[in-house]
Amino acid sequence: MHYLTGVYWERGAAADINQDSLVLLQVLTAKGRALMAAVCDGMGGLEQGELASGYVTERLQEWFYETLLRAVQKKKPYWVIRRSMDRLVYHVQEEFARYAEKQGGIRLGTTMTVLVLWKKTYLLWHLGDTRAYMIRDGNRRRGKELTQLTCDHVHGANRLTKCVGSFAYERPDFRMGTLRAGQGILLCSDGFRHYVSGGELAEALAPGTIAEEGQIARRLREIGSACMRRGEKDNLSAVYIKAGRMQ
């Protein structure tokens, strides 16, 4: 399996800073290609959202190189990988709580949607309202298919009920499945999806219409630009991965 990938990271028209952070890493090992992608959106109603999201992505990078690749090399079962991510989130929550106390009792937090791909299997961890979508080409009758893989942790209009931050530990939602050649996965912050429909996302990012990474970058920019023209003022971030067969 090989992957075509692209990222989009935009402060937006009105925001002073970008509180979103993202990461995309992949390594070809003797046991197959391993990829990790994540989108984190710092909580705007709290303090230091950019610090929270940035710190989580830094810790995820460390986890990828120090834990995930070792697990891949040793062919560890998937439950071991899942448990190691749960431990990481627990430790990050503790670190945020200690930091917040030292800063005079501030509150900070971030959403987190993390994807790991190894061979044909995907693992997905999620807290908050960043999202992951599966995109398929479908057929003539059904057209393009877009499936939301995550559940928004939101109460009412915009109050998050779960996140990674200076609060009580929340175990991430977990999902495991298969990503086949010719399918794609999109991770994105809420700013990237509020002003576009699922049909528009599926049409723009249909895997069958993408042959090289430059196309992904252009289409992510076009979606982001459309969101801002339609009134989006939040930060916008996205990572897209299309799976393909080895040449």
Beta strands, then each sheet from edge to edge (+ up, - down):
strand 1: 2-10
strand 2: 20-29
strand 3: 32-41
strand 4: 109-110
strand 5: 112-118
strand 6: 121-127
strand 7: 131-139
strand 8: 143-148
strand 9: 154-155
strand 10: 159-160
strand 11: 164-165
strand 12: 173-178
strand 13: 184-188
strand 14: 236-244
sheet 1: 1+ 14- 13+ 7- 8+
sheet 2: 2+ 3- 5+ 6- 12+
sheet 3: 4+ 11-
sheet 4: 9+ 10-
end
